[in-house]
Amino acid sequence: MATGVSVEKIKEVVGRMEHPEIAATFQELGMVGNVREAGDGIIIEVRVPFPNIPIKDYLAGMIRREVAKIAEEIPLSFDFTVMPDEVRSQFLLLARSRWKGEI
């Protein structure tokens, strides 16, 4: 990648982000899936507990702003996928115990 920022670094940055409604990182919640190069950009898989979650665009904007701090020029796209059942179970446990409130 021309920017010198690795896919692994981008995945690490996204994983450290805190969910806007839950006091836990995306990594803790199992939300970070595959991060891969595609042409001159990056595709970030964001795992969500249910299809059509209402904060999908909000999450994408958060991630764009955070990645821009280290690689502003990289085009990002997102692949929102539904979490596997075991990951969703852990997500829901953390959501119940660490709920901060709606954004």
Sequence and secondary structure as in RCSB ss.txt:
>XXXX:A:sequence
MATGVSVEKIKEVVGRMEHPEIAATFQELGMVGNVREAGDGIIIEVRVPFPNIPIKDYLAGMIRREVAKIAEEIP
LSFDFTVMPDEVRSQFLLLARSRWKGEI
>XXXX:A:secstr
 TTS  HHHHHHHHHH B SSBSSBTTTTT EEEEEEETTEEEEEEEESSTT TTHHHHHHHHHHHHHHHHTTS 
EEEEEEE  HHHHHHHHHHHHHHB    
